[in-house]
Amino acid sequence: YIEKEVLFARILGCSDDDVAKVKESLAFTAFRNLLKSVLTYQERVETRDIQQFALLKDSLQLTKESAEKIYNEACKSAMVEHAASFLKPKAGTTSVTAEMAQRFREQVQSVGLNLKTDVGFSEKLVTYLFALEVQYLVENGRETELQEVQEAYDLPEDRAQDIVEACCKRYISQLLNLALRAAKKYDER
């Protein structure tokens, strides 16, 4: 096809701009679908997945500028669609878990996107996901990862500190409630 592309385009009455648009549309759709599949079944987008786009770009002879635009738009589109399925509770589940939030955050990072500016998450949603992860990290003694998570969510340090404090207070309160219940049961015996 590539060798006869100009001939086919002329037969169909397509201009060079039309051919370029068709190639861009094909590349966008193919890469977006690849990403959607990867996001569903893998923890993150790997280098080999991105190399698939490079092969696609080369085979369609896309310009560097259009390839960059297509890559960014396909990543954003795939992430937004994936976010919709990840945030919509499925039958039998109640809500988003810390593990789900972490996986999605890492997937977004793996393609170089930002949750707020690129995926379109509100400040409240980003704060909620961050709080889920903070609670999980605190409960599992993984406080050393808090700085990395804060940077990944692109939250101001003072806001992140307030959230960490609130999560720590909640965790301590839960521990105290458990201890008081255990003490009460012990007294009753």
Contacts in CASP RR format, 6 or more apart in sequence:
PFRMAT RR
TARGET T0000
AUTHOR 0000-0000-0000
METHOD contacts of the structure
MODEL  1
YIEKEVLFARILGCSDDDVAKVKESLAFTAFRNLLKSVLTYQERVETRDI
QQFALLKDSLQLTKESAEKIYNEACKSAMVEHAASFLKPKAGTTSVTAEM
AQRFREQVQSVGLNLKTDVGFSEKLVTYLFALEVQYLVENGRETELQEVQ
EAYDLPEDRAQDIVEACCKRYISQLLNLALRAAKKYDER
1 8 0 8 1.000
2 59 0 8 1.000
2 61 0 8 1.000
5 19 0 8 1.000
9 15 0 8 1.000
9 16 0 8 1.000
9 18 0 8 1.000
9 19 0 8 1.000
14 22 0 8 1.000
20 66 0 8 1.000
23 60 0 8 1.000
23 61 0 8 1.000
23 62 0 8 1.000
24 62 0 8 1.000
24 66 0 8 1.000
24 69 0 8 1.000
24 70 0 8 1.000
26 60 0 8 1.000
27 53 0 8 1.000
27 56 0 8 1.000
27 57 0 8 1.000
27 60 0 8 1.000
27 62 0 8 1.000
27 67 0 8 1.000
27 70 0 8 1.000
27 74 0 8 1.000
28 70 0 8 1.000
28 73 0 8 1.000
28 74 0 8 1.000
28 77 0 8 1.000
30 56 0 8 1.000
31 52 0 8 1.000
31 53 0 8 1.000
31 56 0 8 1.000
31 70 0 8 1.000
31 71 0 8 1.000
31 74 0 8 1.000
32 74 0 8 1.000
32 77 0 8 1.000
32 78 0 8 1.000
34 49 0 8 1.000
34 52 0 8 1.000
34 53 0 8 1.000
35 45 0 8 1.000
35 49 0 8 1.000
35 74 0 8 1.000
35 75 0 8 1.000
35 78 0 8 1.000
35 79 0 8 1.000
35 111 0 8 1.000
36 78 0 8 1.000
36 81 0 8 1.000
36 82 0 8 1.000
38 45 0 8 1.000
38 46 0 8 1.000
38 49 0 8 1.000
39 45 0 8 1.000
39 78 0 8 1.000
39 79 0 8 1.000
39 82 0 8 1.000
39 107 0 8 1.000
40 82 0 8 1.000
42 49 0 8 1.000
43 103 0 8 1.000
43 106 0 8 1.000
43 107 0 8 1.000
44 106 0 8 1.000
44 107 0 8 1.000
44 109 0 8 1.000
44 110 0 8 1.000
45 107 0 8 1.000
45 110 0 8 1.000
45 111 0 8 1.000
46 110 0 8 1.000
50 111 0 8 1.000
53 67 0 8 1.000
53 71 0 8 1.000
53 74 0 8 1.000
57 67 0 8 1.000
57 70 0 8 1.000
62 70 0 8 1.000
75 111 0 8 1.000
75 112 0 8 1.000
75 113 0 8 1.000
75 118 0 8 1.000
76 113 0 8 1.000
76 118 0 8 1.000
76 119 0 8 1.000
79 107 0 8 1.000
79 108 0 8 1.000
79 111 0 8 1.000
79 113 0 8 1.000
79 118 0 8 1.000
79 119 0 8 1.000
80 119 0 8 1.000
80 120 0 8 1.000
82 104 0 8 1.000
82 107 0 8 1.000
83 104 0 8 1.000
83 119 0 8 1.000
83 121 0 8 1.000
86 96 0 8 1.000
86 100 0 8 1.000
86 104 0 8 1.000
87 96 0 8 1.000
89 95 0 8 1.000
89 96 0 8 1.000
96 128 0 8 1.000
96 129 0 8 1.000
96 132 0 8 1.000
97 132 0 8 1.000
98 132 0 8 1.000
98 133 0 8 1.000
98 135 0 8 1.000
98 136 0 8 1.000
99 136 0 8 1.000
101 129 0 8 1.000
101 130 0 8 1.000
101 132 0 8 1.000
101 133 0 8 1.000
102 133 0 8 1.000
102 136 0 8 1.000
104 129 0 8 1.000
105 115 0 8 1.000
105 129 0 8 1.000
105 133 0 8 1.000
105 149 0 8 1.000
105 152 0 8 1.000
105 153 0 8 1.000
108 114 0 8 1.000
108 115 0 8 1.000
108 118 0 8 1.000
108 119 0 8 1.000
109 152 0 8 1.000
112 118 0 8 1.000
113 119 0 8 1.000
114 154 0 8 1.000
115 121 0 8 1.000
115 126 0 8 1.000
115 129 0 8 1.000
115 153 0 8 1.000
115 154 0 8 1.000
116 122 0 8 1.000
116 123 0 8 1.000
116 126 0 8 1.000
116 154 0 8 1.000
121 129 0 8 1.000
126 153 0 8 1.000
126 154 0 8 1.000
126 155 0 8 1.000
127 155 0 8 1.000
127 159 0 8 1.000
127 163 0 8 1.000
129 153 0 8 1.000
130 149 0 8 1.000
130 150 0 8 1.000
130 153 0 8 1.000
130 155 0 8 1.000
130 160 0 8 1.000
130 163 0 8 1.000
131 163 0 8 1.000
131 166 0 8 1.000
131 167 0 8 1.000
133 149 0 8 1.000
134 146 0 8 1.000
134 149 0 8 1.000
134 163 0 8 1.000
134 164 0 8 1.000
134 167 0 8 1.000
135 167 0 8 1.000
135 170 0 8 1.000
135 171 0 8 1.000
136 142 0 8 1.000
137 143 0 8 1.000
137 145 0 8 1.000
137 146 0 8 1.000
137 149 0 8 1.000
138 164 0 8 1.000
138 167 0 8 1.000
138 168 0 8 1.000
138 171 0 8 1.000
139 171 0 8 1.000
146 160 0 8 1.000
146 164 0 8 1.000
150 157 0 8 1.000
150 160 0 8 1.000
153 160 0 8 1.000
155 163 0 8 1.000
END
